[in-house]
């Protein structure tokens, strides 16, 4: 293998001929599914994807009405050119099948679903989607699944969840429900509004779970999306949280307010300096290869295969490869 080659994951090798798996997001914006006004206003924003939400942002008394409201809004959301991934209620609620039937159309890229505990849950959701696709004359398998890892069981089983179906193209970590399931308090509320520096390692109770999700996603070749940052007016805190998530291996983050979109997009987009450095690494590697050398030095750093792989990662994340 040459210095400039990048090894493919097994998932990439198995999906070279299908484009949906190449869909990647930096920011995904939640919009309450029972609020027609907010769904309409959302079209003025430019996240990577919209998530009309039928779950946590909708009171129990409005769940049924939210299905129709969200379904009506989906065409306008899709007309912006952004992807639409409605979040349906989790399996334990008994509402999932009716939610899927209401909001899944040809304009929907995937459904998002919380509290997935293991691969059996994915099989149940997949069967629901397949039945609806057949009934609606939608190509079977075309609607993806974005599972949320929000419980201890989900974290333990995250690798199997990532590998449970071809439909699983992304996976998200949900800190709010995870902390509730584990029985510990969130420390995010200690972040100050005045831009005080946050703990560089984030909340201790979340670090293992976050890392487990990111590692499992990478091994399976799916995209890891980080938990929303709930203090939507704390821009400094959001930037710090995005930086931590990116260092762990997440490629994007969920937004609960339009003001978070630009911060998230910037945080997960390689900087001009990173791109320039990556290009220099690859140019130097190509020169070394032509000269018959297996490694080289650049800016007093040894450049070998892992450094070159990271350079490819930067350009791929920037959409340049």
Helices and strands as residue ranges (DSSP letters): H 10-14, G 20-22, E 27-32, H 36-42, E 49-53, G 60-62, H 63-79, E 83-84, E 87-88, G 91-93, H 96-103, E 110-113, H 119-135, E 144-149, H 152-156, H 158-162, E 168-173, H 175-182, G 188-190, H 204-220, E 223-226, H 235-248, E 252-255, G 258-260, H 261-268, H 272-290, E 296-298, E 301-303, H 305-317
